[in-house]
Amino acid sequence: MKIIPCDGPFGVEILDLDVTHITDDELNACSAVQQKHGVIFFRDQQLDCQQHIEFAERFGEIVINRFFERVEEHPQIAMVRKEPTHANVVGEDWHTDHSYDQEPARGSILYAREVPSKGGGTLFINMQQVFESLSDGLKETLRGLRAVHSSRHVFGQQSRQNDDNRYNNADLAVQDSIHPLVITHPLSGLEVLYINPDFTTHIDGWTADESASLLSYLYSVASQPENILHFNWRKNSIAFWDNRATWHRALNDYPGERRVMHRITLAGCALN
């Protein structure tokens, strides 16, 4: 097993490893490097659906997303697809999966089944690094705030994303959750800025306008080019990211082509 730094501000590729035969020592090494970087990548992995599930279960309990399409006979796996006729791609805004839940997801394991001839990459930002870059005064202010996260506007009845039948159960998108703006990561113990443009609606106890000013500034700081890692997919690649430590977004730069990914999400815990 070889660990190679990505060409970017964080992240690693793990080479010479077959994830269907991963040992306990290799598993621990992967977990440790993911804690440090927030996202790890594997190439050239030949997985059927059951093997994908078994690999994910080595890291923890699987949580089934209630909104995404599910792979037939394998409800643990969410279908993330863009057909040639689709104008939008799933996840094209900066976000972190399941932040709208009371116990947000620990991580997501995305496996490339079909990729376009070019484009279709995924961008990542390490939000622990972003928090660390802020001034001491702003850090102290943010530590005392909490933010509201919601699925209503993304997956609910009025969502613009529900017009192409890639999402289900809009009637279940009725929950809101409140999390600290700055969490202590459950595994690394490091402080992480925990907000995201897609699911965070406002700061708890603030008006929408008051919230927008601060959130927009923080989003602008986070999304500076020097913070962004660009992962180029190949068929049979895996990206495994920590939802408590990173943002991600899918690029919509392959019009008229198909992209099919299988995603498994791991259950997390309440954040403090």
Secondary structure as UniProt FT lines:
FT   STRAND          2..5
FT   STRAND          12..15
FT   HELIX           19..21
FT   HELIX           24..37
FT   STRAND          39..42
FT   HELIX           49..57
FT   TURN            58..59
FT   STRAND          62..63
FT   STRAND          68..71
FT   TURN            72..73
FT   STRAND          74..82
FT   TURN            84..85
FT   TURN            90..91
FT   TURN            97..100
FT   STRAND          107..114
FT   STRAND          122..126
FT   HELIX           127..133
FT   HELIX           136..143
FT   STRAND          146..150
FT   HELIX           152..155
FT   TURN            157..158
FT   HELIX           160..163
FT   HELIX           170..172
FT   STRAND          176..180
FT   STRAND          182..184
FT   TURN            186..188
FT   STRAND          191..193
FT   TURN            197..199
FT   STRAND          200..203
FT   TURN            204..205
FT   HELIX           208..222
FT   HELIX           225..227
FT   STRAND          228..231
FT   TURN            235..236
FT   STRAND          238..242
FT   TURN            243..245
FT   STRAND          246..250
FT   TURN            255..256
FT   STRAND          259..266
//
